[in-house]
Amino acid sequence: MNKAFLALGVLICMPFASICTKKTNYPAKDKLEYHLSWDGQSSTLKVSLDYIPANKDSTVFIYGSPEFGGQTDIFKIVQNINCNSSDSLKINSQEHQITIYHSDVEPKRINYEINGQLVNNPKRAIYDELFRPVITEKTMYMVGCFFMMNPTEQKVSSFSIQWDSFPEHFPYFISTEPESSPLKKQIITMSKKEEVLFVMGPDLLINKYSVHGIPYYSITSKRDTMNNLSSELMPFFKSYFPDIRDFWQDDHAPYYYICTLPLFSTNQSMAGGFGCGPGFMMKYTGKFDDWNKKIIAHETAHNWIGQTMVLGKNSFEHQWFGEGFNDYVMLLNLIKSDMIDQTGFLHYLNTDMFLKHYTSPAREAKNDSIAPNYWRNDDYEKLPYRRGFIFAFYLDNKIRMASEGHQSIRDVLLALLEKNREIRSADPCANLSLNDFITITAYYLPHEQLQQEIENYLIQGNLIDFRNVKLIREFKVNYRNDVPVLEISDNINLKKSFSW
Ligand SMILES: [Zn+2]
């Protein structure tokens, strides 16, 4: 989800970065070793990076990912940079570049500090505390791109993280090895660079669950005295997570985590999160309500659409699929696991989707105009979620009608997942194409019409006129002020209608 400014708060979802790196064998002498130190009190993380220069003259590092949450000034938080005394250093903040000029080819060390002091802007709390490090007294929140330097001439296939000093006895969680401790050096392949996240602090509560035999971890904080988060999260571990694994017929995962931590710099209700490797990170304030639960449901659903499966060149190209279809899968599973009832379903469809989409100033913007406006314009940010969700609902109805209830959108999605496995086994960096989507969906619906509708509704951005659409017998659409309003026939068991 993205930064949806609602009465109750803010909702954010990061488009997934492409994190594919092909395996290459590099000489064993190359290394990239991060040594970390924190005293548990200060707002700085001290980092020393040991490396072997890839070329004789200089090494260029790029620091920070400004596209991660749109943090254009992220370079400012790397401070006190220094290198071996025999070498010299040049910093180009404009380009986020640090160049070390070498005097020899001996192993090198670059030292720097990451300033994780709170920005303390209550209005931007969710952005500043998710997409920047947070290091305050007894709290450390860190993502790989906040402390790692990226050599432009990448020669290593893995890197390591080890703690030189850290406060003893603080609970600690690192996403790459959930039950590890700071005493253990982590060796991580480059392809998993974007999946590194760690938290440390005496307030952390780390619980372990089993979902279809897969270890699931929840990381919450005792600082939240308003909610009993462990019990709020219980329905996810008991029903939603098992159900969504059933939906995808997928029980293959080493582990999964959800890290849900309270914000520091605001009391106003807000929440946001992003997927990070086999898990997801969320921050929030205020009462942990249905909206917060939807964020968790949406984000954890991204494990399949958005992370495993990307449609198009990157996650931005067809966000109607990555976000909207993901949101529809979320809703089906919330119904299945009894976490949303008929009233909640209608509210989501009518108020959060139809009303907001059909009255949005950006409702008919073309698909390719979304990416350039995504971080700048709130209406554009929300557009792919709603447009994709509404199309998924439309498509699901059409498939159910055409197959007389024997098939549904789930069949399309399972076939796409299979196709995805096939293309990834040939090329681990390949994504599904729009053509794959059309070809597979055309097993269930007439090809030509489908192609036209995708072009019309998803690429050109025209609104679906539900006055001319036949839905399954459970549903009826009326129009109020040019906005579709869904009604459910009496005596309908929604859970049964959507069962699989
Ligand atoms: Zn999302």
Boltz pocket constraint, residues with backbone or C-beta under 6 A from the ligand:
constraints:
  - pocket:
      binder: B
      contacts: [[A, 1], [A, 2], [A, 13], [A, 14], [A, 298], [A, 299], [A, 302], [A, 322], [A, 323], [A, 326]]
      max_distance: 6.0
